Amino acid sequence: MRWHLAGTLMLAGLSPQLALAQEAATVSASEGSRVFTPDFFTGFSPVTALDMVQRIPGFSIEGSRERRGFGENAGNVLIDGDRPSTKSDDIFTLLGRIPASEVERIELNEQAGADGEAQGKGQVVNVIRKASAKISGTYAANLLIGTRYGVTPFASGSATLRRGATSYELNFSSFSERLRGFGPEDFKNGAAQLIERRRYEGFGALDEYSVGGAIKTRSGDVKINANGKFTARNGTDRRRGIYTNAAEVQIGTERLFSDAPKHDIAFEVGGDIEFPIAAKLNSKLVALFRSSRESSSNFIETSRVGQPVSLFETRNRNRPAEAVFRAQNDWSGLAGHAIQFGAEFAYNKLDARFSAASSTGGAVTQFPASNVQVKETRFEPFLSDVWTVSPSWKLEGGAIMEFSKLTLRGDSNARRSFQFIKPRLIATWAIDKATTLEFRAERQVAQLNFNDFATSVDLGQSNQVDAGNQDLVPEKTNSFSALIRHKFLDRGSIQFVASYQAVSDTQDLVLITTRDATGNITGRFDGAGNIGSSKRWNGELEITLPFDWLTKAVGITGMELKYVGHYHDSRVDDPITGLTRRISYRPLWHQNWDFRHDIPSIGIVWGVNWAERAAGKAYFFNQYRLENYGSNIGFFVEYNKFKLGTLRLEAIGIGGQKLFRNRFVYNDTRASNVLTQVINRERSLDPRIQLAFSGKF
């Protein structure tokens, strides 16, 4: 972090001088906003709108934030001024279906209340498409080839037909993965002496196919959108293990068979209608429904010398469903204010069925919350106001009230009601055309994962049990952050964000027990639960540094370096030991370096990238896990002078990527501090080659 801060201060100090060399570009800018025409992206030879948005200096596409409600998870990208009324397709997929040739301009707003469709955002991009009357679309295909991967094909395509004010879109995608896994897993005693080694070889496959479409039309001031998607998935996993003792003598074997997902299907339908109600009052109604069937069948067979064969079998069948209705009204009748009000209703349901059995001695393994039906209804009225204090100062204040009811039936029976108020206050100051400050304070409520109420077992991860927890409640966070963003050298930017979060009902791993009729404990498992209050600190640094100001004098242009670094620290009291630690599954830092060189005169783009992150930690009731994903280095080269599209060759994981997982198992619980077993696993991801072709029409 010291290096990050030093680099930030250095570049912030240099950027005014560097800006003197800034060249004129096809960008119109004012305080807090910029407009990019297609000419700005010509040197990058974009194929889709996604390629264009990803080249906007100082902007990163925001994914789902895992908050409650459709409105709370609004992204920071709009298409033709609208937020897509879908949850099955992310914005990356939607932008990837728009040909770059069909983009008229891209608008970037960097002030509070940037757009009524994405309130709560301090930075929003709006992709405006051309009003053409022809069929346009995109297509893409790639092959991933590697020792462990075999040949993994992927293909996608989309087509849009425009007739007057109406457009029709059809899209499809297919994905097939073939993965080979092999490597050792060492079991040692508390003194780190090897007791047993397991050598694994396996093969996994996953196939996914989806088809979707959308219709958008307009009649006067009324806009209507409708969309739908259907997806099918099927997968399998086969693994064989050989057990040897410390003397390398075989003492057993293992066979794993898993069908997951097993003929899964999912669909979604949604849409919206937008219309004026009165002068300066506009209304938008959004509705969507989605449902899926998720199944798996697994068993693992273990045979040891001198012992009977044991068979452990599990079956899952989950049926989640969700319905959302949102009414949003925008009123601009008060000078200097943009007021939004409305309400959102959501209904969520999960019908989970799980069974597990062991053949050893004919005993049936019992787990908590095996068969559960979870239902939640949620009503959220909201109100916000964006106040334009001056052209450079904007304030957005608002609040969402939540009234929800959660019920569980089956092996778990519970009924709870929640009332939350989620206020937010955002202030942005556009110091000049290049520099923006943003201050934010808000209360957030995390989205519950209904699968955490039901039990599941991962046979591929040493029979790891994720026990269902009927007592789980949403995590609440009071968040305070400050951001500074500065643009320089036409395509350069630097951005730093610092935030502090005070969290209540922190979600982490907790101990879950099963008991017999007399109250005696019959089983102990780990599951998602709440462990009290915690604190989090976050720092994010993003730098895009073009080199034309340095290299153009020697005839070289188009070189660019991008750095993204994240720091995430946290403190919480461990429910098992009482000691202070970090939150599970929250790596302390991760960083990415990307160097890119565009040479449009010959149609070549090449680059290198490097990614690394700190080891991940997880705190189970009787063990501590440390996972290290190592570093990943890649190289790519593209040729975009083909008439039909762009050809890309990429090498992933140059030099190989080492994955480590160490498990430290304690006697009874971690509070005993008596280490009884250490399990070390190492996996190597061999270098992979990816050949991709993409185009537009």
C-alpha positions in Angstrom: 0.0 0.0 0.0 2.9 2.4 0.6 4.1 1.9 -3.0 0.5 2.4 -4.2 0.1 5.6 -2.3 3.5 6.9 -3.4 2.7 6.1 -7.0 -0.6 7.9 -6.7 1.0 11.1 -5.4 3.8 11.0 -7.9 1.4 10.6 -10.9 -1.0 13.1 -9.5 1.9 15.6 -9.3 3.2 14.8 -12.8 -0.2 14.8 -14.6 -0.6 18.5 -14.9 2.7 18.7 -16.7 1.9 15.6 -18.8 -1.4 17.1 -19.7 0.5 19.9 -21.6 1.3 17.3 -24.2 -2.3 16.1 -24.5 -3.5 15.8 -28.1 -6.8 16.7 -29.5 -9.1 13.7 -29.6 -12.6 12.9 -30.7 -13.9 13.6 -27.2 -16.0 16.5 -26.0 -15.6 17.2 -22.3 -17.2 19.4 -19.7 -17.1 19.4 -15.9 -18.2 15.9 -14.9 -19.0 14.5 -18.3 -17.3 13.3 -21.6 -18.7 12.1 -24.9 -16.7 9.7 -27.0 -17.3 9.3 -30.7 -16.3 6.1 -32.6 -13.2 7.8 -34.0 -11.8 7.8 -30.5 -11.6 4.0 -30.6 -10.4 3.5 -34.1 -6.8 2.8 -33.0 -8.1 -0.1 -30.9 -10.0 -1.8 -33.8 -13.0 -2.8 -31.6 -15.3 -5.5 -32.7 -18.1 -5.0 -30.1 -19.4 -2.3 -27.8 -17.7 -4.1 -25.0 -14.3 -3.5 -26.6 -15.1 0.2 -26.7 -16.4 0.6 -23.2 -13.3 -1.3 -21.8 -11.1 1.3 -23.5 -12.7 4.3 -21.8 -10.0 5.9 -19.6 -10.7 5.7 -15.9 -13.9 3.6 -16.2 -14.4 0.0 -15.1 -17.6 -2.0 -15.7 -19.3 -2.8 -12.4 -20.7 -6.2 -11.8 -23.4 -7.4 -9.4 -22.8 -6.1 -5.8 -24.7 -8.9 -4.1 -27.2 -6.5 -2.5 -30.9 -7.0 -1.9 -33.2 -5.8 -4.6 -33.2 -5.3 -8.3 -32.6 -1.6 -8.0 -29.8 -1.9 -5.5 -27.9 -4.1 -8.0 -28.1 -1.6 -10.9 -24.9 -1.6 -12.9 -23.0 1.4 -14.2 -23.6 0.9 -17.9 -26.8 1.8 -19.8 -27.8 0.9 -23.4 -29.7 3.7 -25.2 -30.4 5.3 -21.8 -32.0 2.2 -20.4 -30.9 -0.4 -17.8 -31.5 -3.9 -19.1 -34.4 -5.6 -17.5 -32.6 -8.9 -17.0 -30.6 -10.8 -14.3 -29.6 -13.8 -16.4 -27.4 -11.9 -18.7 -24.6 -9.6 -17.3 -23.7 -6.4 -18.9 -20.5 -7.9 -20.4 -22.6 -10.3 -22.4 -25.1 -7.7 -23.5 -22.4 -5.3 -24.7 -20.6 -8.1 -26.4 -23.7 -8.5 -28.7 -23.6 -5.0 -30.0 -21.3 -4.5 -33.0 -18.9 -1.6 -32.7 -20.0 -0.3 -36.0 -23.6 0.2 -34.6 -22.4 2.5 -31.8 -23.1 6.2 -32.5 -21.4 7.5 -29.3 -20.7 6.7 -25.7 -21.5 9.2 -22.9 -19.6 9.2 -19.6 -21.1 11.0 -16.6 -19.0 11.3 -13.5 -21.3 13.1 -11.1 -23.8 12.1 -8.4 -27.1 11.0 -9.8 -25.5 10.5 -13.1 -28.7 8.9 -14.5 -32.1 8.1 -13.1 -31.7 4.5 -14.4 -28.6 4.0 -12.2 -29.0 6.3 -9.2 -26.5 5.7 -6.5 -23.7 5.7 -9.0 -21.1 8.3 -9.2 -20.0 7.2 -12.7 -22.2 5.9 -15.5 -21.6 5.1 -19.2 -24.4 5.3 -21.7 -23.9 3.4 -25.0 -26.0 5.1 -27.7 -26.6 2.9 -30.8 -27.2 4.2 -34.4 -30.8 4.3 -35.7 -30.1 2.0 -38.7 -32.5 -0.1 -40.6 -30.4 -3.2 -41.3 -29.5 -6.5 -39.8 -26.4 -6.3 -37.6 -24.8 -8.7 -35.2 -21.7 -10.3 -33.8 -20.2 -13.8 -33.8 -17.3 -15.3 -31.9 -15.6 -18.7 -31.5 -12.6 -19.9 -29.6 -10.7 -23.0 -28.7 -8.8 -23.4 -25.4 -6.1 -26.1 -25.7 -3.9 -27.5 -23.0 -2.5 -30.7 -21.4 -5.2 -30.6 -18.7 -7.9 -29.0 -20.8 -7.9 -31.0 -24.0 -9.9 -28.9 -26.5 -12.5 -26.6 -25.0 -14.7 -24.9 -27.7 -16.9 -21.9 -27.3 -19.2 -20.2 -29.8 -21.7 -17.3 -29.6 -23.6 -15.1 -32.0 -26.3 -12.4 -32.1 -28.4 -10.7 -34.7 -30.5 -7.6 -34.5 -33.1 -6.5 -37.1 -34.4 -2.9 -37.0 -37.7 -1.9 -38.6 -38.6 1.7 -37.9 -38.9 2.2 -34.1 -38.8 -1.6 -33.5 -35.8 -3.9 -33.1 -35.7 -7.7 -32.8 -32.7 -9.5 -31.3 -31.8 -13.2 -31.3 -28.8 -14.6 -29.6 -27.2 -17.9 -28.8 -24.1 -19.3 -27.1 -22.5 -22.7 -26.5 -19.7 -23.7 -24.1 -18.0 -27.0 -23.6 -15.3 -27.7 -21.1 -13.0 -30.7 -20.8 -10.7 -30.6 -17.8 -8.1 -33.1 -16.7 -6.8 -33.0 -13.2 -3.9 -34.7 -11.5 -1.6 -34.2 -8.6 -0.8 -35.4 -5.1 -2.4 -34.8 -1.7 -0.2 -35.5 1.4 -1.6 -36.4 4.8 0.7 -35.7 7.7 0.4 -35.9 11.4 0.8 -32.9 13.8 4.5 -33.3 13.7 4.5 -32.9 9.9 5.5 -36.6 9.3 4.0 -38.1 6.1 1.4 -40.7 6.9 -0.4 -41.1 3.6 -0.2 -39.8 0.0 -3.0 -39.8 -2.4 -2.3 -39.4 -6.1 -5.3 -38.3 -8.2 -6.2 -38.4 -11.9 -9.5 -37.1 -13.1 -11.6 -35.9 -16.0 -14.4 -33.4 -15.9 -16.8 -32.1 -18.6 -19.3 -29.3 -18.7 -21.7 -28.4 -21.6 -23.9 -25.3 -21.6 -26.2 -24.0 -24.3 -28.4 -20.9 -24.2 -30.7 -19.1 -26.6 -32.4 -15.8 -26.0 -34.0 -12.8 -27.6 -35.5 -9.3 -27.1 -38.0 -7.0 -28.7 -37.8 -3.2 -28.3 -40.2 -0.8 -29.7 -41.4 2.8 -29.3 -44.6 4.6 -30.0 -44.4 8.3 -29.4 -43.2 8.8 -25.9 -43.9 5.2 -24.8 -41.0 2.7 -24.8 -41.6 -1.1 -24.5 -38.9 -3.7 -24.0 -39.3 -7.5 -23.6 -36.6 -10.2 -23.3 -36.2 -13.8 -22.5 -33.5 -16.5 -22.2 -33.3 -20.3 -21.9 -30.2 -22.2 -20.7 -29.4 -25.9 -20.5 -26.4 -27.4 -18.6 -25.0 -30.9 -18.2 -21.7 -31.9 -16.6 -19.8 -34.9 -15.3 -16.7 -35.6 -13.2 -14.7 -38.8 -12.9 -11.7 -39.2 -10.7 -9.5 -42.1 -9.5 -7.1 -42.0 -6.6 -4.3 -44.3 -5.4 -3.4 -44.3 -1.7 0.1 -45.1 -0.5 1.8 -45.0 2.9 5.0 -43.3 3.8 6.9 -46.3 2.4 5.2 -45.8 -1.0 3.2 -49.1 -0.6 -0.3 -49.0 -2.0 -2.9 -49.2 0.8 -6.1 -48.3 -1.0 -8.0 -46.8 -4.0 -10.7 -44.3 -4.5 -13.3 -43.7 -7.3 -15.4 -40.6 -7.7 -18.4 -40.3 -10.0 -20.3 -37.1 -10.2 -23.0 -35.9 -12.5 -23.3 -32.2 -11.8 -25.1 -30.3 -13.2 -27.4 -33.1 -14.2 -29.6 -31.9 -17.1 -30.2 -28.5 -15.5 -32.4 -26.0 -17.2 -33.1 -22.3 -16.5 -35.2 -19.6 -18.1 -36.0 -16.0 -17.6 -38.6 -13.6 -19.1 -38.7 -9.9 -18.4 -39.5 -6.5 -19.7 -40.4 -2.9 -19.0 -42.6 -0.1 -20.2 -41.8 3.6 -19.9 -44.2 6.4 -20.4 -45.0 10.0 -19.3 -47.7 10.5 -16.7 -47.7 14.3 -16.7 -45.5 17.2 -17.6 -42.1 16.5 -16.1 -43.2 13.2 -14.6 -42.1 10.0 -16.2 -42.9 6.4 -15.1 -41.2 3.1 -15.7 -42.6 -0.4 -14.8 -40.2 -3.3 -14.7 -41.2 -7.0 -14.3 -39.2 -10.2 -14.6 -39.5 -13.9 -13.6 -36.9 -16.6 -13.6 -36.8 -20.2 -12.6 -34.4 -23.1 -12.8 -33.9 -26.8 -12.0 -30.5 -27.7 -10.5 -29.7 -31.4 -9.9 -26.7 -33.5 -9.1 -25.9 -37.2 -8.4 -22.6 -38.1 -6.8 -20.9 -41.0 -5.1 -17.4 -41.9 -3.9 -16.1 -45.4 -3.3 -13.1 -46.1 -1.1 -11.3 -49.4 -0.8 -8.5 -49.9 1.8 -6.4 -53.0 2.3 -8.0 -55.1 5.1 -11.1 -53.0 5.3 -14.6 -53.3 3.8 -15.4 -51.1 0.7 -17.3 -48.0 1.7 -19.6 -46.0 -0.6 -20.8 -42.5 0.1 -23.6 -41.2 -2.1 -25.4 -37.9 -2.3 -28.2 -36.5 -4.4 -29.4 -32.9 -4.8 -32.4 -31.4 -6.5 -32.9 -27.6 -6.1 -35.6 -25.5 -7.7 -35.1 -21.7 -7.2 -37.5 -19.1 -8.5 -37.7 -15.3 -8.4 -40.2 -12.7 -9.4 -39.6 -8.9 -9.4 -41.9 -6.0 -10.0 -40.6 -2.4 -9.9 -42.4 0.9 -10.4 -40.1 3.9 -10.8 -41.2 7.5 -11.2 -39.0 10.5 -12.1 -40.1 14.1 -11.5 -38.1 17.1 -12.7 -40.6 19.8 -11.7 -38.4 21.4 -9.1 -35.6 23.5 -10.6 -32.2 22.0 -9.8 -33.6 18.8 -8.5 -34.3 15.3 -10.0 -36.6 13.4 -7.7 -37.2 9.7 -8.0 -39.7 7.7 -6.1 -41.5 4.3 -6.3 -41.5 0.8 -4.9 -40.2 -2.6 -5.6 -41.7 -6.0 -4.8 -39.8 -9.3 -4.9 -40.7 -12.9 -4.3 -38.0 -15.5 -4.0 -38.4 -19.3 -3.4 -36.1 -22.3 -3.1 -37.3 -25.8 -2.9 -34.2 -27.9 -1.9 -34.0 -31.7 -1.6 -30.8 -33.4 -0.4 -30.0 -36.9 0.6 -26.9 -38.7 1.6 -26.1 -42.3 2.6 -23.1 -44.5 3.5 -22.9 -48.2 2.8 -20.4 -48.8 5.6 -22.3 -50.9 8.1 -25.5 -50.0 6.4 -25.7 -46.8 8.3 -27.5 -43.8 6.9 -25.7 -40.5 7.3 -27.9 -37.7 8.8 -27.4 -34.1 8.0 -29.1 -30.9 9.1 -31.6 -29.1 6.9 -31.5 -31.7 4.1 -35.0 -30.9 2.7 -36.0 -27.3 3.0 -38.4 -24.9 1.3 -37.4 -21.2 1.7 -39.7 -18.3 0.8 -39.1 -14.6 1.0 -41.4 -11.7 0.1 -39.9 -8.2 0.1 -41.5 -4.8 -0.4 -39.2 -1.7 -0.8 -40.5 1.8 -1.2 -37.7 4.3 -2.2 -37.2 8.0 -2.6 -34.1 10.0 -3.8 -33.2 13.5 -4.9 -30.3 14.7 -7.0 -29.6 18.3 -6.3 -27.5 20.2 -8.7 -25.9 22.8 -6.4 -23.8 24.2 -9.2 -22.4 22.9 -12.5 -19.5 21.3 -10.6 -21.2 20.3 -7.4 -24.0 17.6 -7.1 -25.6 15.9 -4.1 -27.7 12.8 -4.1 -29.6 11.8 -1.1 -32.0 9.0 -0.8 -33.4 6.1 1.2 -34.9 2.7 0.7 -37.2 1.1 3.3 -37.4 -2.6 3.3 -40.2 -4.8 4.7 -39.6 -8.5 4.2 -40.8 -11.8 5.5 -38.7 -15.1 5.4 -40.2 -18.5 6.1 -38.6 -22.0 6.2 -40.4 -25.3 6.1 -39.3 -28.9 6.1 -36.3 -30.0 8.1 -36.0 -26.4 9.2 -39.0 -24.4 10.4 -38.6 -20.7 11.0 -40.4 -17.4 10.4 -38.8 -14.0 10.5 -39.7 -10.5 9.5 -37.1 -7.8 8.7 -37.4 -4.0 8.5 -34.4 -2.1 7.2 -33.8 1.5 6.2 -31.0 1.9 3.7 -30.0 5.6 3.4 -27.3 7.0 1.1 -25.6 10.3 0.6 -23.3 11.0 -2.4 -21.4 14.2 -3.1 -19.4 14.8 -6.2 -17.2 17.8 -7.0 -15.9 18.2 -10.6 -12.9 20.4 -9.8 -12.2 20.8 -13.5 -12.7 18.8 -16.8 -10.1 16.3 -15.7 -10.5 15.9 -12.0 -13.4 14.6 -9.9 -13.8 14.0 -6.1 -16.5 11.8 -4.7 -17.7 11.3 -1.1 -20.1 8.6 -0.2 -21.9 7.3 2.9 -24.5 4.6 2.8 -26.1 1.6 4.6 -26.1 -1.7 2.7 -27.9 -4.9 3.3 -26.4 -8.0 1.7 -28.4 -10.5 -0.4 -29.1 -13.8 1.2 -28.0 -16.9 -0.7 -30.9 -19.3 -0.2 -28.6 -22.3 -0.8 -27.1 -21.5 2.6 -30.3 -22.6 4.3 -29.9 -26.1 2.7 -27.2 -28.7 3.1 -24.8 -29.7 0.4 -21.7 -31.9 0.2 -18.7 -31.4 -2.1 -17.3 -34.9 -2.6 -14.5 -33.5 -4.7 -13.3 -31.4 -1.8 -12.7 -34.2 0.8 -16.5 -34.6 1.4 -16.8 -31.0 2.6 -20.2 -30.4 4.2 -21.9 -27.0 3.9 -24.6 -27.4 6.4 -27.9 -25.5 6.1 -28.4 -22.9 8.7 -32.0 -21.8 9.6 -30.7 -18.9 11.8 -28.9 -17.0 9.0 -29.8 -13.3 8.6 -28.6 -10.6 6.2 -25.3 -8.9 6.8 -25.6 -5.1 7.3 -22.9 -2.6 6.5 -22.4 1.1 7.2 -19.9 2.2 4.5 -17.9 5.5 4.1 -15.7 6.1 1.1 -13.8 8.8 -0.7 -12.6 8.8 -4.3 -10.3 10.9 -6.5 -10.2 10.5 -10.3 -7.9 12.4 -12.6 -7.6 12.2 -16.4 -4.5 13.1 -18.4 -2.8 12.6 -21.7 -6.0 12.1 -23.6 -6.2 8.4 -22.7 -4.6 8.3 -19.3 -6.2 8.2 -15.9 -5.5 7.6 -12.2 -8.1 6.8 -9.6 -7.9 6.0 -5.9 -10.7 4.9 -3.6 -10.5 4.4 0.2 -13.4 3.1 2.3 -14.2 2.0 5.8 -17.0 -0.4 6.6 -18.7 -1.2 10.0 -20.5 -4.5 9.6 -23.1 -6.1 11.8 -24.2 -9.7 11.6 -21.0 -10.5 9.6 -21.4 -13.6 7.5 -18.7 -16.2 7.8 -18.4 -19.9 8.7 -20.1 -21.1 11.9 -20.4 -24.4 13.8 -23.8 -26.2 13.2 -24.7 -29.3 15.2 -27.3 -32.0 15.0 -28.9 -33.6 18.1 -30.9 -36.7 19.0 -34.2 -36.8 20.8 -32.4 -36.4 24.2 -30.4 -33.4 23.1 -27.1 -35.1 22.7 -24.9 -33.9 19.8 -24.7 -36.4 17.0 -22.9 -34.4 14.4 -20.9 -31.2 13.9 -20.6 -29.4 10.6 -19.6 -26.1 9.1 -22.0 -23.7 7.4 -22.7 -20.1 6.6 -23.8 -18.1 9.6 -23.5 -14.8 11.4 -20.6 -14.1 13.8 -21.2 -10.6 15.1 -19.7 -7.3 14.3 -16.6 -6.7 12.1 -14.7 -3.9 10.5 -13.3 -3.6 7.0 -10.8 -1.3 5.3 -10.5 -1.2 1.5 -8.1 0.6 -0.9 -8.3 0.5 -4.7 -5.8 2.0 -7.1 -6.3 2.1 -10.8 -3.8 3.7 -13.3 -3.9 3.8 -17.0 -0.7 5.2 -18.4 -0.3 5.8 -22.2 3.3 6.2 -23.5 2.7 8.3 -26.6 4.1 11.4 -24.9 7.4 9.6 -24.4 7.7 7.3 -27.4 6.1 9.3 -30.2 9.3 11.2 -30.8 11.0 8.0 -31.9 8.0 7.0 -34.1 6.3 4.6 -31.7 2.6 5.1 -30.6 -0.2 3.0 -29.1 1.7 1.7 -26.0 -0.3 1.6 -22.8 0.2 0.2 -19.2 -2.8 -0.4 -16.9 -2.5 -1.3 -13.2 -5.3 -2.3 -10.9 -4.6 -3.1 -7.2 -7.0 -3.9 -4.4 -6.3 -4.0 -0.7 -8.9 -5.5 1.6 -8.3 -5.9 5.4 -10.8 -6.8 8.0 -11.1 -7.6 11.7 -13.6 -9.9 13.4 -13.7 -11.9 16.6 -13.4 -15.6 15.9 -16.4 -17.5 17.4 -14.3 -20.6 18.1 -11.1 -19.2 19.7 -12.3 -15.7 20.7 -9.2 -14.2 19.0 -9.3 -11.4 16.4 -8.7 -12.4 12.8 -9.7 -11.5 9.2 -12.9 -12.6 7.6 -12.8 -15.9 5.7 -12.5 -16.0 1.9 -11.3 -12.4 1.8 -7.7 -12.2 0.4 -5.7 -9.3 1.7 -4.7 -8.0 -1.7 -4.7 -8.7 -5.4 -3.2 -6.9 -8.4 -3.2 -7.0 -12.2 -0.7 -5.5 -14.6 -1.6 -5.2 -18.3 0.7 -3.9 -21.1 -0.8 -3.4 -24.5 0.6 -2.1 -27.8 -1.8 -1.2 -30.7 -0.3 -0.9 -34.1 -3.2 0.0 -36.4 -1.1 0.5 -39.5 -0.5 -3.2 -39.8 -3.5 -4.4 -37.8 -1.5 -5.9 -35.0 -2.2 -5.7 -31.3 0.0 -7.5 -28.7 0.4 -7.4 -25.0 1.3 -9.2 -21.8 -0.5 -9.4 -18.5 0.3 -10.5 -15.0 -2.1 -11.2 -12.1 -1.4 -12.2 -8.5 -3.2 -12.3 -5.3 -2.6 -13.0 -1.6 -3.4 -16.4 -0.2 -7.0 -17.0 0.8 -7.9 -18.1 4.3 -10.9 -19.9 5.7 -11.7 -20.7 9.3 -13.7 -23.9 9.9 -14.6 -25.1 13.4 -11.9 -27.7 13.5 -9.5 -26.7 10.8 -7.8 -23.7 9.2 -7.3 -23.6 5.4 -4.8 -21.6 3.4 -5.2 -21.5 -0.4 -2.6 -19.9 -2.7 -3.4 -19.5 -6.4 0.1 -18.2 -7.4 0.7 -15.8 -10.2 -0.6 -16.0 -13.7 1.3 -14.6 -16.7 -0.1 -14.3 -20.2 0.7 -13.1 -23.6 -1.6 -12.3 -26.6 -1.4 -11.1 -30.2 -4.3 -10.0 -32.4 -4.6 -9.5 -36.1 -7.6 -7.3 -37.1 -7.1 -6.8 -40.9 -9.1 -9.9 -41.8 -12.3 -8.9 -43.6 -14.5 -11.1 -41.5 -13.1 -10.2 -38.1 -10.3 -10.3 -35.6 -8.0 -13.3 -34.9 -6.5 -13.6 -31.4 -3.8 -16.0 -30.2 -3.3 -16.1 -26.4 -0.9 -18.0 -24.1 -2.3 -18.3 -20.6 -0.3 -19.4 -17.6 3.1 -19.1 -19.2 5.6 -21.1 -17.1 2.7 -23.0 -15.4 0.6 -21.9 -12.5 0.9 -23.6 -9.1 -2.1 -24.0 -6.9 -1.6 -24.9 -3.2 -4.2 -25.8 -0.5 -3.0 -26.5 3.0 -5.4 -27.7 5.7 -4.5 -27.7 9.4 -6.8 -30.0 11.4 -7.0 -29.6 15.1 -8.2 -31.9 17.9 -11.9 -31.3 18.6 -11.9 -27.6 17.6 -9.3 -24.9 16.7 -9.7 -23.6 20.2 -7.7 -26.7 21.5 -4.6 -25.4 19.6 -3.6 -29.1 19.3 -2.7 -29.8 15.7 -3.4 -33.4 14.7 -3.2 -33.4 10.9 -1.7 -31.4 8.1 -3.0 -32.0 4.6 -1.0 -30.5 1.7 -2.4 -30.5 -1.9 -0.6 -29.1 -4.9 -2.0 -28.7 -8.4 -0.2 -27.5 -11.5 -2.1 -25.7 -14.3 -0.1 -26.2 -17.4 0.2 -23.4 -20.0 -2.8 -23.1 -22.2 -3.2 -21.8 -25.7 -6.4 -20.0 -26.7 -7.3 -19.3 -30.3 -10.2 -16.9 -30.8 -12.0 -15.4 -33.7 -14.6 -12.6 -33.5 -16.4 -10.5 -36.0 -19.4 -8.3 -36.7 -21.8 -7.7 -39.6 
